[in-house]
């Protein structure tokens, strides 16, 4: 069977742990970015707030979009 198509029950425990940790990190970054975005005025954000909010809410990016917002989306 193709490893990329394995069901959850077929995964090794170590892979399950890695996936859970990555999911938790992604959720934490996404929550942090969304809270930060909500607290900032439009002048403090690079780009439209609505676009950032949509990307942070919809795009499945394994933490890339939240990290991008936290690094380049905010004005200091």
PDB file of N, H, CA, C and O in Angstrom:
ATOM      1  N   UNK A   1       0.846  -1.187   0.000  1.00  0.00           N
ATOM      2  CA  UNK A   1       0.000   0.000   0.000  1.00  0.00           C
ATOM      3  C   UNK A   1       0.887   1.244   0.000  1.00  0.00           C
ATOM      4  O   UNK A   1       1.952   1.256   0.617  1.00  0.00           O
ATOM      5  N   UNK A   2       0.451   2.264  -0.679  1.00  0.00           N
ATOM      6  H   UNK A   2      -0.415   2.254  -1.181  1.00  0.00           H
ATOM      7  CA  UNK A   2       1.166   3.535  -0.760  1.00  0.00           C
ATOM      8  C   UNK A   2       1.174   4.205   0.621  1.00  0.00           C
ATOM      9  O   UNK A   2       0.106   4.446   1.183  1.00  0.00           O
ATOM     10  N   UNK A   3       2.366   4.513   1.185  1.00  0.00           N
ATOM     11  H   UNK A   3       3.234   4.318   0.728  1.00  0.00           H
ATOM     12  CA  UNK A   3       2.417   5.134   2.519  1.00  0.00           C
ATOM     13  C   UNK A   3       1.658   6.451   2.602  1.00  0.00           C
ATOM     14  O   UNK A   3       1.170   6.811   3.673  1.00  0.00           O
ATOM     15  N   UNK A   4       1.551   7.168   1.504  1.00  0.00           N
ATOM     16  H   UNK A   4       1.948   6.876   0.634  1.00  0.00           H
ATOM     17  CA  UNK A   4       0.832   8.437   1.529  1.00  0.00           C
ATOM     18  C   UNK A   4      -0.674   8.225   1.656  1.00  0.00           C
ATOM     19  O   UNK A   4      -1.404   9.167   1.968  1.00  0.00           O
ATOM     20  N   UNK A   5      -1.145   7.013   1.422  1.00  0.00           N
ATOM     21  H   UNK A   5      -0.553   6.249   1.169  1.00  0.00           H
ATOM     22  CA  UNK A   5      -2.575   6.716   1.464  1.00  0.00           C
ATOM     23  C   UNK A   5      -2.975   5.819   2.617  1.00  0.00           C
ATOM     24  O   UNK A   5      -4.069   5.255   2.599  1.00  0.00           O
ATOM     25  N   UNK A   6      -2.126   5.670   3.614  1.00  0.00           N
ATOM     26  H   UNK A   6      -1.238   6.128   3.628  1.00  0.00           H
ATOM     27  CA  UNK A   6      -2.452   4.817   4.740  1.00  0.00           C
ATOM     28  C   UNK A   6      -3.556   5.433   5.585  1.00  0.00           C
ATOM     29  O   UNK A   6      -3.671   6.653   5.696  1.00  0.00           O
ATOM     30  N   UNK A   7      -4.347   4.580   6.166  1.00  0.00           N
ATOM     31  H   UNK A   7      -4.254   3.588   6.076  1.00  0.00           H
ATOM     32  CA  UNK A   7      -5.374   5.029   7.104  1.00  0.00           C
ATOM     33  C   UNK A   7      -4.718   5.249   8.458  1.00  0.00           C
ATOM     34  O   UNK A   7      -3.632   4.737   8.732  1.00  0.00           O
ATOM     35  N   UNK A   8      -5.396   6.018   9.297  1.00  0.00           N
ATOM     36  H   UNK A   8      -6.278   6.434   9.075  1.00  0.00           H
ATOM     37  CA  UNK A   8      -4.857   6.355  10.616  1.00  0.00           C
ATOM     38  C   UNK A   8      -4.479   5.096  11.393  1.00  0.00           C
ATOM     39  O   UNK A   8      -3.410   5.048  12.002  1.00  0.00           O
ATOM     40  N   UNK A   9      -5.329   4.092  11.381  1.00  0.00           N
ATOM     41  H   UNK A   9      -6.197   4.131  10.886  1.00  0.00           H
ATOM     42  CA  UNK A   9      -5.077   2.863  12.131  1.00  0.00           C
ATOM     43  C   UNK A   9      -3.860   2.101  11.612  1.00  0.00           C
ATOM     44  O   UNK A   9      -3.287   1.292  12.342  1.00  0.00           O
ATOM     45  N   UNK A  10      -3.462   2.341  10.381  1.00  0.00           N
ATOM     46  H   UNK A  10      -3.928   2.999   9.789  1.00  0.00           H
ATOM     47  CA  UNK A  10      -2.327   1.638   9.785  1.00  0.00           C
ATOM     48  C   UNK A  10      -0.996   2.350  10.029  1.00  0.00           C
ATOM     49  O   UNK A  10       0.063   1.782   9.761  1.00  0.00           O
ATOM     50  N   UNK A  11      -1.035   3.578  10.530  1.00  0.00           N
ATOM     51  H   UNK A  11      -1.895   4.040  10.747  1.00  0.00           H
ATOM     52  CA  UNK A  11       0.194   4.344  10.758  1.00  0.00           C
ATOM     53  C   UNK A  11       0.932   3.834  11.997  1.00  0.00           C
ATOM     54  O   UNK A  11       0.322   3.364  12.958  1.00  0.00           O
ATOM     55  N   UNK A  12       2.245   3.941  11.946  1.00  0.00           N
ATOM     56  H   UNK A  12       2.740   4.323  11.166  1.00  0.00           H
ATOM     57  CA  UNK A  12       3.067   3.607  13.113  1.00  0.00           C
ATOM     58  C   UNK A  12       2.812   4.641  14.206  1.00  0.00           C
ATOM     59  O   UNK A  12       2.515   5.797  13.906  1.00  0.00           O
ATOM     60  N   UNK A  13       2.923   4.238  15.459  1.00  0.00           N
ATOM     61  H   UNK A  13       3.164   3.298  15.702  1.00  0.00           H
ATOM     62  CA  UNK A  13       2.688   5.184  16.565  1.00  0.00           C
ATOM     63  C   UNK A  13       3.573   6.429  16.483  1.00  0.00           C
ATOM     64  O   UNK A  13       3.125   7.519  16.837  1.00  0.00           O
ATOM     65  N   UNK A  14       4.807   6.293  16.028  1.00  0.00           N
ATOM     66  H   UNK A  14       5.171   5.407  15.740  1.00  0.00           H
ATOM     67  CA  UNK A  14       5.687   7.456  15.926  1.00  0.00           C
ATOM     68  C   UNK A  14       5.164   8.451  14.887  1.00  0.00           C
ATOM     69  O   UNK A  14       5.248   9.662  15.093  1.00  0.00           O
ATOM     70  N   UNK A  15       4.632   7.952  13.788  1.00  0.00           N
ATOM     71  H   UNK A  15       4.564   6.968  13.622  1.00  0.00           H
ATOM     72  CA  UNK A  15       4.057   8.853  12.770  1.00  0.00           C
ATOM     73  C   UNK A  15       2.801   9.532  13.288  1.00  0.00           C
ATOM     74  O   UNK A  15       2.556  10.702  12.993  1.00  0.00           O
ATOM     75  N   UNK A  16       2.011   8.808  14.055  1.00  0.00           N
ATOM     76  H   UNK A  16       2.210   7.858  14.294  1.00  0.00           H
ATOM     77  CA  UNK A  16       0.806   9.409  14.644  1.00  0.00           C
ATOM     78  C   UNK A  16       1.198  10.568  15.553  1.00  0.00           C
ATOM     79  O   UNK A  16       0.583  11.634  15.511  1.00  0.00           O
ATOM     80  N   UNK A  17       2.232  10.353  16.381  1.00  0.00           N
ATOM     81  H   UNK A  17       2.731   9.488  16.415  1.00  0.00           H
ATOM     82  CA  UNK A  17       2.681  11.414  17.297  1.00  0.00           C
ATOM     83  C   UNK A  17       3.148  12.638  16.520  1.00  0.00           C
ATOM     84  O   UNK A  17       2.811  13.768  16.874  1.00  0.00           O
ATOM     85  N   UNK A  18       3.920  12.414  15.466  1.00  0.00           N
ATOM     86  H   UNK A  18       4.193  11.496  15.178  1.00  0.00           H
ATOM     87  CA  UNK A  18       4.414  13.533  14.658  1.00  0.00           C
ATOM     88  C   UNK A  18       3.254  14.311  14.057  1.00  0.00           C
ATOM     89  O   UNK A  18       3.258  15.542  14.077  1.00  0.00           O
ATOM     90  N   UNK A  19       2.268  13.613  13.525  1.00  0.00           N
ATOM     91  H   UNK A  19       2.265  12.613  13.508  1.00  0.00           H
ATOM     92  CA  UNK A  19       1.116  14.283  12.918  1.00  0.00           C
ATOM     93  C   UNK A  19       0.312  15.067  13.947  1.00  0.00           C
ATOM     94  O   UNK A  19      -0.158  16.169  13.661  1.00  0.00           O
ATOM     95  N   UNK A  20       0.154  14.511  15.130  1.00  0.00           N
ATOM     96  H   UNK A  20       0.536  13.617  15.362  1.00  0.00           H
ATOM     97  CA  UNK A  20      -0.585  15.208  16.188  1.00  0.00           C
ATOM     98  C   UNK A  20       0.171  16.464  16.617  1.00  0.00           C
ATOM     99  O   UNK A  20      -0.431  17.527  16.772  1.00  0.00           O
ATOM    100  N   UNK A  21       1.485  16.349  16.808  1.00  0.00           N
ATOM    101  H   UNK A  21       1.974  15.486  16.681  1.00  0.00           H
ATOM    102  CA  UNK A  21       2.286  17.508  17.212  1.00  0.00           C
ATOM    103  C   UNK A  21       2.223  18.598  16.140  1.00  0.00           C
ATOM    104  O   UNK A  21       2.046  19.772  16.464  1.00  0.00           O
ATOM    105  N   UNK A  22       2.364  18.218  14.871  1.00  0.00           N
ATOM    106  H   UNK A  22       2.507  17.263  14.609  1.00  0.00           H
ATOM    107  CA  UNK A  22       2.280  19.199  13.790  1.00  0.00           C
ATOM    108  C   UNK A  22       0.904  19.867  13.752  1.00  0.00           C
ATOM    109  O   UNK A  22       0.804  21.069  13.508  1.00  0.00           O
ATOM    110  N   UNK A  23      -0.139  19.101  13.991  1.00  0.00           N
ATOM    111  H   UNK A  23      -0.057  18.124  14.189  1.00  0.00           H
ATOM    112  CA  UNK A  23      -1.485  19.670  14.024  1.00  0.00           C
ATOM    113  C   UNK A  23      -1.663  20.661  15.155  1.00  0.00           C
ATOM    114  O   UNK A  23      -2.286  21.707  14.975  1.00  0.00           O
ATOM    115  N   UNK A  24      -1.122  20.342  16.313  1.00  0.00           N
ATOM    116  H   UNK A  24      -0.615  19.492  16.458  1.00  0.00           H
ATOM    117  CA  UNK A  24      -1.220  21.233  17.471  1.00  0.00           C
ATOM    118  C   UNK A  24      -0.427  22.515  17.225  1.00  0.00           C
ATOM    119  O   UNK A  24      -0.898  23.608  17.542  1.00  0.00           O
ATOM    120  N   UNK A  25       0.770  22.386  16.664  1.00  0.00           N
ATOM    121  H   UNK A  25       1.153  21.498  16.406  1.00  0.00           H
ATOM    122  CA  UNK A  25       1.590  23.565  16.362  1.00  0.00           C
ATOM    123  C   UNK A  25       0.873  24.447  15.337  1.00  0.00           C
ATOM    124  O   UNK A  25       0.816  25.666  15.500  1.00  0.00           O
ATOM    125  N   UNK A  26       0.330  23.838  14.291  1.00  0.00           N
ATOM    126  H   UNK A  26       0.376  22.848  14.159  1.00  0.00           H
ATOM    127  CA  UNK A  26      -0.397  24.600  13.277  1.00  0.00           C
ATOM    128  C   UNK A  26      -1.598  25.319  13.892  1.00  0.00           C
ATOM    129  O   UNK A  26      -1.819  26.499  13.620  1.00  0.00           O
ATOM    130  N   UNK A  27      -2.364  24.626  14.707  1.00  0.00           N
ATOM    131  H   UNK A  27      -2.185  23.667  14.929  1.00  0.00           H
ATOM    132  CA  UNK A  27      -3.542  25.244  15.337  1.00  0.00           C
ATOM    133  C   UNK A  27      -3.130  26.393  16.255  1.00  0.00           C
ATOM    134  O   UNK A  27      -3.788  27.432  16.287  1.00  0.00           O
ATOM    135  N   UNK A  28      -2.048  26.205  16.994  1.00  0.00           N
ATOM    136  H   UNK A  28      -1.513  25.361  16.967  1.00  0.00           H
ATOM    137  CA  UNK A  28      -1.575  27.267  17.884  1.00  0.00           C
ATOM    138  C   UNK A  28      -1.108  28.497  17.125  1.00  0.00           C
ATOM    139  O   UNK A  28      -1.447  29.623  17.491  1.00  0.00           O
ATOM    140  N   UNK A  29      -0.331  28.285  16.068  1.00  0.00           N
ATOM    141  H   UNK A  29      -0.055  27.371  15.772  1.00  0.00           H
ATOM    142  CA  UNK A  29       0.117  29.416  15.249  1.00  0.00           C
ATOM    143  C   UNK A  29      -1.064  30.133  14.611  1.00  0.00           C
ATOM    144  O   UNK A  29      -1.110  31.363  14.571  1.00  0.00           O
ATOM    145  N   UNK A  30      -2.012  29.358  14.115  1.00  0.00           N
ATOM    146  H   UNK A  30      -1.975  28.360  14.148  1.00  0.00           H
ATOM    147  CA  UNK A  30      -3.194  29.932  13.454  1.00  0.00           C
ATOM    148  C   UNK A  30      -4.010  30.765  14.457  1.00  0.00           C
ATOM    149  O   UNK A  30      -4.449  31.869  14.136  1.00  0.00           O
ATOM    150  N   UNK A  31      -4.209  30.235  15.662  1.00  0.00           N
ATOM    151  H   UNK A  31      -3.853  29.337  15.922  1.00  0.00           H
ATOM    152  CA  UNK A  31      -4.968  30.972  16.683  1.00  0.00           C
ATOM    153  C   UNK A  31      -4.243  32.251  17.079  1.00  0.00           C
ATOM    154  O   UNK A  31      -4.862  33.308  17.195  1.00  0.00           O
ATOM    155  N   UNK A  32      -2.932  32.157  17.287  1.00  0.00           N
ATOM    156  H   UNK A  32      -2.429  31.298  17.193  1.00  0.00           H
ATOM    157  CA  UNK A  32      -2.130  33.327  17.648  1.00  0.00           C
ATOM    158  C   UNK A  32      -2.228  34.394  16.558  1.00  0.00           C
ATOM    159  O   UNK A  32      -2.423  35.573  16.854  1.00  0.00           O
ATOM    160  N   UNK A  33      -2.092  33.979  15.304  1.00  0.00           N
ATOM    161  H   UNK A  33      -1.934  33.021  15.063  1.00  0.00           H
ATOM    162  CA  UNK A  33      -2.146  34.929  14.194  1.00  0.00           C
ATOM    163  C   UNK A  33      -3.527  35.567  14.077  1.00  0.00           C
ATOM    164  O   UNK A  33      -3.631  36.771  13.842  1.00  0.00           O
ATOM    165  N   UNK A  34      -4.580  34.784  14.236  1.00  0.00           N
ATOM    166  H   UNK A  34      -4.496  33.806  14.427  1.00  0.00           H
ATOM    167  CA  UNK A  34      -5.940  35.338  14.127  1.00  0.00           C
ATOM    168  C   UNK A  34      -6.233  36.320  15.260  1.00  0.00           C
ATOM    169  O   UNK A  34      -6.842  37.364  15.027  1.00  0.00           O
ATOM    170  N   UNK A  35      -5.812  35.999  16.473  1.00  0.00           N
ATOM    171  H   UNK A  35      -5.318  35.151  16.662  1.00  0.00           H
ATOM    172  CA  UNK A  35      -6.019  36.915  17.602  1.00  0.00           C
ATOM    173  C   UNK A  35      -5.229  38.197  17.382  1.00  0.00           C
ATOM    174  O   UNK A  35      -5.742  39.294  17.604  1.00  0.00           O
ATOM    175  N   UNK A  36      -3.975  38.060  16.944  1.00  0.00           N
ATOM    176  H   UNK A  36      -3.558  37.170  16.764  1.00  0.00           H
ATOM    177  CA  UNK A  36      -3.149  39.232  16.675  1.00  0.00           C
ATOM    178  C   UNK A  36      -3.764  40.098  15.579  1.00  0.00           C
ATOM    179  O   UNK A  36      -3.808  41.322  15.696  1.00  0.00           O
ATOM    180  N   UNK A  37      -4.235  39.455  14.517  1.00  0.00           N
ATOM    181  H   UNK A  37      -4.199  38.460  14.422  1.00  0.00           H
ATOM    182  CA  UNK A  37      -4.859  40.180  13.405  1.00  0.00           C
ATOM    183  C   UNK A  37      -6.092  40.946  13.875  1.00  0.00           C
ATOM    184  O   UNK A  37      -6.313  42.085  13.464  1.00  0.00           O
ATOM    185  N   UNK A  38      -6.874  40.339  14.714  1.00  0.00           N
ATOM    186  H   UNK A  38      -6.695  39.413  15.048  1.00  0.00           H
ATOM    187  CA  UNK A  38      -8.098  40.995  15.200  1.00  0.00           C
ATOM    188  C   UNK A  38      -7.781  42.222  16.052  1.00  0.00           C
ATOM    189  O   UNK A  38      -8.510  43.212  16.010  1.00  0.00           O
ATOM    190  N   UNK A  39      -6.709  42.160  16.815  1.00  0.00           N
ATOM    191  H   UNK A  39      -6.117  41.355  16.849  1.00  0.00           H
ATOM    192  CA  UNK A  39      -6.353  43.258  17.712  1.00  0.00           C
ATOM    193  C   UNK A  39      -5.716  44.440  16.990  1.00  0.00           C
ATOM    194  O   UNK A  39      -5.757  45.559  17.501  1.00  0.00           O
ATOM    195  N   UNK A  40      -5.132  44.221  15.820  1.00  0.00           N
ATOM    196  H   UNK A  40      -5.099  43.311  15.405  1.00  0.00           H
ATOM    197  CA  UNK A  40      -4.418  45.277  15.100  1.00  0.00           C
ATOM    198  C   UNK A  40      -5.365  46.085  14.213  1.00  0.00           C
ATOM    199  O   UNK A  40      -6.361  45.571  13.704  1.00  0.00           O
ATOM    200  N   UNK A  41      -5.023  47.365  14.045  1.00  0.00           N
ATOM    201  H   UNK A  41      -4.214  47.781  14.459  1.00  0.00           H
ATOM    202  CA  UNK A  41      -5.769  48.198  13.107  1.00  0.00           C
ATOM    203  C   UNK A  41      -5.280  47.881  11.698  1.00  0.00           C
ATOM    204  O   UNK A  41      -4.232  47.258  11.524  1.00  0.00           O
ATOM    205  N   UNK A  42      -6.031  48.307  10.706  1.00  0.00           N
ATOM    206  H   UNK A  42      -6.882  48.813  10.847  1.00  0.00           H
ATOM    207  CA  UNK A  42      -5.668  48.051   9.311  1.00  0.00           C
ATOM    208  C   UNK A  42      -4.324  48.679   8.962  1.00  0.00           C
ATOM    209  O   UNK A  42      -3.598  48.157   8.116  1.00  0.00           O
ATOM    210  N   UNK A  43      -3.987  49.792   9.605  1.00  0.00           N
ATOM    211  H   UNK A  43      -4.576  50.216  10.293  1.00  0.00           H
ATOM    212  CA  UNK A  43      -2.720  50.459   9.327  1.00  0.00           C
ATOM    213  C   UNK A  43      -1.518  49.673   9.844  1.00  0.00           C
ATOM    214  O   UNK A  43      -0.393  49.887   9.392  1.00  0.00           O
ATOM    215  N   UNK A  44      -1.750  48.776  10.780  1.00  0.00           N
ATOM    216  H   UNK A  44      -2.664  48.602  11.147  1.00  0.00           H
ATOM    217  CA  UNK A  44      -0.670  47.988  11.370  1.00  0.00           C
ATOM    218  C   UNK A  44      -0.459  46.641  10.677  1.00  0.00           C
ATOM    219  O   UNK A  44       0.339  45.820  11.129  1.00  0.00           O
ATOM    220  N   UNK A  45      -1.181  46.424   9.577  1.00  0.00           N
ATOM    221  H   UNK A  45      -1.829  47.091   9.210  1.00  0.00           H
ATOM    222  CA  UNK A  45      -1.106  45.148   8.858  1.00  0.00           C
ATOM    223  C   UNK A  45      -0.659  45.410   7.427  1.00  0.00           C
ATOM    224  O   UNK A  45      -1.171  46.313   6.766  1.00  0.00           O
ATOM    225  N   UNK A  46       0.290  44.621   6.953  1.00  0.00           N
ATOM    226  H   UNK A  46       0.706  43.887   7.490  1.00  0.00           H
ATOM    227  CA  UNK A  46       0.718  44.691   5.553  1.00  0.00           C
ATOM    228  C   UNK A  46      -0.287  43.917   4.709  1.00  0.00           C
ATOM    229  O   UNK A  46      -0.367  42.691   4.786  1.00  0.00           O
ATOM    230  N   UNK A  47      -1.043  44.639   3.912  1.00  0.00           N
ATOM    231  H   UNK A  47      -0.978  45.635   3.849  1.00  0.00           H
ATOM    232  CA  UNK A  47      -2.071  44.013   3.084  1.00  0.00           C
ATOM    233  C   UNK A  47      -3.435  44.106   3.741  1.00  0.00           C
ATOM    234  O   UNK A  47      -3.550  44.525   4.892  1.00  0.00           O
ATOM    235  N   UNK A  48      -4.461  43.718   3.014  1.00  0.00           N
ATOM    236  H   UNK A  48      -4.368  43.377   2.078  1.00  0.00           H
ATOM    237  CA  UNK A  48      -5.823  43.788   3.553  1.00  0.00           C
ATOM    238  C   UNK A  48      -6.062  42.770   4.674  1.00  0.00           C
ATOM    239  O   UNK A  48      -5.722  41.595   4.541  1.00  0.00           O
ATOM    240  N   UNK A  49      -6.644  43.235   5.764  1.00  0.00           N
ATOM    241  H   UNK A  49      -6.920  44.190   5.872  1.00  0.00           H
ATOM    242  CA  UNK A  49      -6.942  42.343   6.888  1.00  0.00           C
ATOM    243  C   UNK A  49      -7.882  41.218   6.467  1.00  0.00           C
ATOM    244  O   UNK A  49      -7.739  40.088   6.934  1.00  0.00           O
ATOM    245  N   UNK A  50      -8.839  41.513   5.592  1.00  0.00           N
ATOM    246  H   UNK A  50      -8.954  42.431   5.213  1.00  0.00           H
ATOM    247  CA  UNK A  50      -9.804  40.497   5.183  1.00  0.00           C
ATOM    248  C   UNK A  50      -9.124  39.347   4.444  1.00  0.00           C
ATOM    249  O   UNK A  50      -9.510  38.189   4.604  1.00  0.00           O
ATOM    250  N   UNK A  51      -8.126  39.660   3.646  1.00  0.00           N
ATOM    251  H   UNK A  51      -7.813  40.601   3.515  1.00  0.00           H
ATOM    252  CA  UNK A  51      -7.403  38.615   2.906  1.00  0.00           C
ATOM    253  C   UNK A  51      -6.599  37.759   3.874  1.00  0.00           C
ATOM    254  O   UNK A  51      -6.590  36.534   3.758  1.00  0.00           O
ATOM    255  N   UNK A  52      -5.922  38.393   4.829  1.00  0.00           N
ATOM    256  H   UNK A  52      -5.929  39.389   4.924  1.00  0.00           H
ATOM    257  CA  UNK A  52      -5.182  37.623   5.823  1.00  0.00           C
ATOM    258  C   UNK A  52      -6.133  36.737   6.624  1.00  0.00           C
ATOM    259  O   UNK A  52      -5.838  35.566   6.863  1.00  0.00           O
ATOM    260  N   UNK A  53      -7.268  37.289   7.036  1.00  0.00           N
ATOM    261  H   UNK A  53      -7.508  38.241   6.841  1.00  0.00           H
ATOM    262  CA  UNK A  53      -8.225  36.512   7.820  1.00  0.00           C
ATOM    263  C   UNK A  53      -8.736  35.312   7.035  1.00  0.00           C
ATOM    264  O   UNK A  53      -8.850  34.214   7.581  1.00  0.00           O
ATOM    265  N   UNK A  54      -9.042  35.512   5.768  1.00  0.00           N
ATOM    266  H   UNK A  54      -8.950  36.403   5.324  1.00  0.00           H
ATOM    267  CA  UNK A  54      -9.515  34.420   4.924  1.00  0.00           C
ATOM    268  C   UNK A  54      -8.428  33.353   4.769  1.00  0.00           C
ATOM    269  O   UNK A  54      -8.700  32.161   4.909  1.00  0.00           O
ATOM    270  N   UNK A  55      -7.220  33.778   4.485  1.00  0.00           N
ATOM    271  H   UNK A  55      -6.999  34.747   4.372  1.00  0.00           H
ATOM    272  CA  UNK A  55      -6.123  32.818   4.313  1.00  0.00           C
ATOM    273  C   UNK A  55      -5.862  32.048   5.604  1.00  0.00           C
ATOM    274  O   UNK A  55      -5.657  30.835   5.576  1.00  0.00           O
ATOM    275  N   UNK A  56      -5.869  32.749   6.730  1.00  0.00           N
ATOM    276  H   UNK A  56      -6.035  33.734   6.753  1.00  0.00           H
ATOM    277  CA  UNK A  56      -5.624  32.083   8.010  1.00  0.00           C
ATOM    278  C   UNK A  56      -6.751  31.130   8.386  1.00  0.00           C
ATOM    279  O   UNK A  56      -6.517  30.137   9.074  1.00  0.00           O
ATOM    280  N   UNK A  57      -7.958  31.418   7.945  1.00  0.00           N
ATOM    281  H   UNK A  57      -8.148  32.225   7.386  1.00  0.00           H
ATOM    282  CA  UNK A  57      -9.112  30.604   8.310  1.00  0.00           C
ATOM    283  C   UNK A  57      -9.345  29.422   7.376  1.00  0.00           C
ATOM    284  O   UNK A  57      -9.837  28.379   7.805  1.00  0.00           O
ATOM    285  N   UNK A  58      -8.996  29.579   6.115  1.00  0.00           N
ATOM    286  H   UNK A  58      -8.596  30.426   5.766  1.00  0.00           H
ATOM    287  CA  UNK A  58      -9.397  28.588   5.110  1.00  0.00           C
ATOM    288  C   UNK A  58      -8.237  27.747   4.588  1.00  0.00           C
ATOM    289  O   UNK A  58      -8.383  26.539   4.402  1.00  0.00           O
ATOM    290  N   UNK A  59      -7.107  28.363   4.356  1.00  0.00           N
ATOM    291  H   UNK A  59      -6.989  29.345   4.507  1.00  0.00           H
ATOM    292  CA  UNK A  59      -6.004  27.677   3.686  1.00  0.00           C
ATOM    293  C   UNK A  59      -5.325  26.696   4.637  1.00  0.00           C
ATOM    294  O   UNK A  59      -4.901  27.070   5.731  1.00  0.00           O
ATOM    295  N   UNK A  60      -5.228  25.445   4.213  1.00  0.00           N
ATOM    296  H   UNK A  60      -5.573  25.142   3.324  1.00  0.00           H
ATOM    297  CA  UNK A  60      -4.516  24.421   4.968  1.00  0.00           C
ATOM    298  C   UNK A  60      -3.051  24.483   4.552  1.00  0.00           C
ATOM    299  O   UNK A  60      -2.692  24.031   3.465  1.00  0.00           O
ATOM    300  N   UNK A  61      -2.208  25.038   5.413  1.00  0.00           N
ATOM    301  H   UNK A  61      -2.500  25.405   6.297  1.00  0.00           H
ATOM    302  CA  UNK A  61      -0.844  25.341   4.996  1.00  0.00           C
ATOM    303  C   UNK A  61       0.229  24.756   5.896  1.00  0.00           C
ATOM    304  O   UNK A  61       1.404  25.084   5.733  1.00  0.00           O
ATOM    305  N   UNK A  62      -0.133  23.912   6.825  1.00  0.00           N
ATOM    306  H   UNK A  62      -1.087  23.646   6.957  1.00  0.00           H
ATOM    307  CA  UNK A  62       0.830  23.305   7.753  1.00  0.00           C
ATOM    308  C   UNK A  62       1.665  24.368   8.467  1.00  0.00           C
ATOM    309  O   UNK A  62       2.859  24.175   8.696  1.00  0.00           O
ATOM    310  N   UNK A  63       1.037  25.483   8.813  1.00  0.00           N
ATOM    311  H   UNK A  63       0.068  25.640   8.627  1.00  0.00           H
ATOM    312  CA  UNK A  63       1.721  26.522   9.577  1.00  0.00           C
ATOM    313  C   UNK A  63       2.402  27.584   8.755  1.00  0.00           C
ATOM    314  O   UNK A  63       2.925  28.545   9.319  1.00  0.00           O
ATOM    315  N   UNK A  64       2.417  27.451   7.432  1.00  0.00           N
ATOM    316  H   UNK A  64       1.992  26.670   6.974  1.00  0.00           H
ATOM    317  CA  UNK A  64       3.126  28.412   6.591  1.00  0.00           C
ATOM    318  C   UNK A  64       2.411  29.765   6.567  1.00  0.00           C
ATOM    319  O   UNK A  64       3.060  30.798   6.725  1.00  0.00           O
ATOM    320  N   UNK A  65       1.109  29.781   6.376  1.00  0.00           N
ATOM    321  H   UNK A  65       0.581  28.941   6.248  1.00  0.00           H
ATOM    322  CA  UNK A  65       0.376  31.058   6.309  1.00  0.00           C
ATOM    323  C   UNK A  65       0.421  31.782   7.658  1.00  0.00           C
ATOM    324  O   UNK A  65       0.694  32.983   7.677  1.00  0.00           O
ATOM    325  N   UNK A  66       0.166  31.108   8.790  1.00  0.00           N
ATOM    326  H   UNK A  66      -0.056  30.133   8.775  1.00  0.00           H
ATOM    327  CA  UNK A  66       0.294  31.835  10.059  1.00  0.00           C
ATOM    328  C   UNK A  66       1.700  32.375  10.293  1.00  0.00           C
ATOM    329  O   UNK A  66       1.861  33.498  10.771  1.00  0.00           O
ATOM    330  N   UNK A  67       2.701  31.596   9.965  1.00  0.00           N
ATOM    331  H   UNK A  67       2.570  30.684   9.577  1.00  0.00           H
ATOM    332  CA  UNK A  67       4.085  32.067  10.133  1.00  0.00           C
ATOM    333  C   UNK A  67       4.357  33.263   9.221  1.00  0.00           C
ATOM    334  O   UNK A  67       5.020  34.216   9.629  1.00  0.00           O
ATOM    335  N   UNK A  68       3.853  33.217   7.998  1.00  0.00           N
ATOM    336  H   UNK A  68       3.314  32.443   7.666  1.00  0.00           H
ATOM    337  CA  UNK A  68       4.044  34.336   7.070  1.00  0.00           C
ATOM    338  C   UNK A  68       3.386  35.592   7.614  1.00  0.00           C
ATOM    339  O   UNK A  68       3.968  36.674   7.546  1.00  0.00           O
ATOM    340  N   UNK A  69       2.187  35.464   8.151  1.00  0.00           N
ATOM    341  H   UNK A  69       1.714  34.584   8.206  1.00  0.00           H
ATOM    342  CA  UNK A  69       1.521  36.633   8.729  1.00  0.00           C
ATOM    343  C   UNK A  69       2.341  37.184   9.902  1.00  0.00           C
ATOM    344  O   UNK A  69       2.563  38.392   9.992  1.00  0.00           O
ATOM    345  N   UNK A  70       2.780  36.313  10.784  1.00  0.00           N
ATOM    346  H   UNK A  70       2.600  35.332  10.711  1.00  0.00           H
ATOM    347  CA  UNK A  70       3.502  36.761  11.978  1.00  0.00           C
ATOM    348  C   UNK A  70       4.851  37.381  11.630  1.00  0.00           C
ATOM    349  O   UNK A  70       5.346  38.233  12.368  1.00  0.00           O
ATOM    350  N   UNK A  71       5.452  36.965  10.515  1.00  0.00           N
ATOM    351  H   UNK A  71       5.049  36.273   9.915  1.00  0.00           H
ATOM    352  CA  UNK A  71       6.770  37.492  10.136  1.00  0.00           C
ATOM    353  C   UNK A  71       6.652  38.725   9.232  1.00  0.00           C
ATOM    354  O   UNK A  71       7.304  39.736   9.493  1.00  0.00           O
ATOM    355  N   UNK A  72       5.832  38.660   8.173  1.00  0.00           N
ATOM    356  H   UNK A  72       5.302  37.839   7.961  1.00  0.00           H
ATOM    357  CA  UNK A  72       5.779  39.760   7.212  1.00  0.00           C
ATOM    358  C   UNK A  72       4.439  40.479   7.156  1.00  0.00           C
ATOM    359  O   UNK A  72       4.351  41.550   6.555  1.00  0.00           O
ATOM    360  N   UNK A  73       3.411  39.937   7.752  1.00  0.00           N
ATOM    361  H   UNK A  73       3.482  39.068   8.241  1.00  0.00           H
ATOM    362  CA  UNK A  73       2.093  40.543   7.665  1.00  0.00           C
ATOM    363  C   UNK A  73       1.859  41.679   8.649  1.00  0.00           C
ATOM    364  O   UNK A  73       0.927  42.466   8.489  1.00  0.00           O
ATOM    365  N   UNK A  74       2.700  41.759   9.656  1.00  0.00           N
ATOM    366  H   UNK A  74       3.457  41.119   9.786  1.00  0.00           H
ATOM    367  CA  UNK A  74       2.520  42.794  10.669  1.00  0.00           C
ATOM    368  C   UNK A  74       3.539  43.909  10.481  1.00  0.00           C
ATOM    369  O   UNK A  74       4.703  43.660  10.168  1.00  0.00           O
ATOM    370  N   UNK A  75       3.087  45.129  10.675  1.00  0.00           N
ATOM    371  H   UNK A  75       2.141  45.332  10.929  1.00  0.00           H
ATOM    372  CA  UNK A  75       4.011  46.264  10.698  1.00  0.00           C
ATOM    373  C   UNK A  75       4.454  46.455  12.131  1.00  0.00           C
ATOM    374  O   UNK A  75       3.657  46.316  13.058  1.00  0.00           O
ATOM    375  N   UNK A  76       5.680  46.764  12.309  1.00  0.00           N
ATOM    376  H   UNK A  76       6.328  46.877  11.556  1.00  0.00           H
ATOM    377  CA  UNK A  76       6.235  46.896  13.671  1.00  0.00           C
ATOM    378  C   UNK A  76       6.011  48.270  14.228  1.00  0.00           C
ATOM    379  O   UNK A  76       6.413  48.551  15.357  1.00  0.00           O
TER     380      UNK A  76
END
